[in-house]
Amino acid sequence: MFTDKLIERIIEMKNHCIVGIDPHYNIIPDHLKNQYLKGEEENAENLAELLYVFSKEIIDHIYDIVPAVKPQIAFFERYGSSGLRAFERVCGYAKRKGLFIIADVKRGDIGSTCEAYSHYYLGEGPGSLACDAITVNPYLGRDSIDPFIEKCINGDKGIFILVKTSNKSSVDIQDLTCDGKRIYEHAAEMVVSLGKGHKGARGYNPIGAVVGGTFREEGEKLRSIMKANYFLVPGYGAQGGSASDLPGYFNEDGLGSIINSSRGIIGAYLLYKYKRDYDEKSYGKAARRAALDMRDEINSHLEKNDKVAW
Ligand SMILES: O=c1ccn([C@@H]2O[C@H](COP(=O)(O)O)[C@@H](O)[C@H]2O)c(=O)[nH]1
């Protein structure tokens, strides 16, 4: 079962953090742009190669210290079909390095259409990307999620359903009140009910939730609603979320959340904290340092709260 395997890896590595592969153009170092674009900034094939080479270097520096990566499809889709091929290559490479792949694609549509999405992202047949998990948008309702659930139950896959997102404007709709509860609480209840009857050896089911690390109070409330669902927590670092906000996102067993950082890791060489020690050519090493620092900060706050899983 996906979540059991993920938990084994988390415990083995003593690390609840995952690295977001979001190759923003501005983060990619100039020496790589010079080498791969050769002055042709609009050449899609060269851009795609650039995305791949940049991401591969990041993966090479973190694959042995983090359990999973979260490639964000937007930064590849941005460059059309060559970008999407680069996305597939990045996922394939990370997989070969032993990382779990949680593709951040936020899919959601009517059930028959999601069937096709689920085949591509979570299927194992020819032409499938065969990720381990994806993010799913729940606003078309339960039947839109069913094709993904089938892959979780029968195919060892996982999903993370958007419940309370990390962006400031998540309040616009997710915080509205309906029948005496916030919309995100209704979404959480749906996540609980979708996961019922599918608990793995560690007490968690493969139907997870995206819960932003930028809303501590809501994160803690959601933890008490979704006890057996794993959280994917974005918002750490670049969006202002910090380790001290996160212990309440974990259960008493010291498990229950994986924390994502994208820009804060892959663009660490640009940050004041790391700039002195790493130049743009050592962006991979800077990413590794930042990933280790993030691991240690989160673990230290969990220890202070007696939430240790190993
Ligand atoms: O609620 C959400 C859901 C997804 N994301 C995605 O996570 C990363 C965050 O990147 P940072 O650079 O660490 O801010 C990015 O891919 C988002 O699309 C999110 O931020 N919040």
The ligand as an SDF file (V2000), in Angstrom:
LIG
                    3D

 21 22  0  0  0  0  0  0  0  0999 V2000
   -1.9830   24.4450   -1.5110 O   0  0  0  0  0  0  0  0  0  0  0  0
   -1.0580   24.2930   -2.3030 C   0  0  0  0  0  0  0  0  0  0  0  0
   -1.0060   23.2620   -3.2200 C   0  0  0  0  0  0  0  0  0  0  0  0
    0.0910   23.1280   -4.0080 C   0  0  0  0  0  0  0  0  0  0  0  0
    1.1330   23.9890   -3.9360 N   0  0  0  0  0  0  0  0  0  0  0  0
    2.3070   23.7550   -4.8040 C   0  0  0  0  0  0  0  0  0  0  0  0
    3.4310   23.4480   -3.9720 O   0  0  0  0  0  0  0  0  0  0  0  0
    4.5960   24.0790   -4.4670 C   0  0  0  0  0  0  0  0  0  0  0  0
    5.0880   25.1170   -3.4700 C   0  0  0  0  0  0  0  0  0  0  0  0
    6.2470   25.7510   -3.9420 O   0  0  0  0  0  0  0  0  0  0  0  0
    7.1660   26.6940   -3.0020 P   0  0  0  0  0  0  0  0  0  0  0  0
    8.2160   27.1720   -3.9400 O   0  0  0  0  0  0  0  0  0  0  0  0
    7.7220   25.8380   -1.9060 O   0  0  0  0  0  0  0  0  0  0  0  0
    6.3000   27.7760   -2.5000 O   0  0  0  0  0  0  0  0  0  0  0  0
    4.2060   24.6610   -5.8190 C   0  0  0  0  0  0  0  0  0  0  0  0
    4.4140   23.6670   -6.7890 O   0  0  0  0  0  0  0  0  0  0  0  0
    2.7230   24.9140   -5.6740 C   0  0  0  0  0  0  0  0  0  0  0  0
    2.0550   24.8860   -6.9100 O   0  0  0  0  0  0  0  0  0  0  0  0
    1.0940   25.0130   -3.0360 C   0  0  0  0  0  0  0  0  0  0  0  0
    2.0310   25.8230   -2.9160 O   0  0  0  0  0  0  0  0  0  0  0  0
   -0.0100   25.1400   -2.2290 N   0  0  0  0  0  0  0  0  0  0  0  0
  1  2  2  0
  2  3  1  0
  2 21  1  0
  3  4  2  0
  4  5  1  0
  5  6  1  0
  5 19  1  0
  6  7  1  0
  6 17  1  0
  7  8  1  0
  8  9  1  0
  8 15  1  0
  9 10  1  0
 10 11  1  0
 11 12  2  0
 11 13  1  0
 11 14  1  0
 15 16  1  0
 15 17  1  0
 17 18  1  0
 19 20  2  0
 19 21  1  0
M  END
$$$$
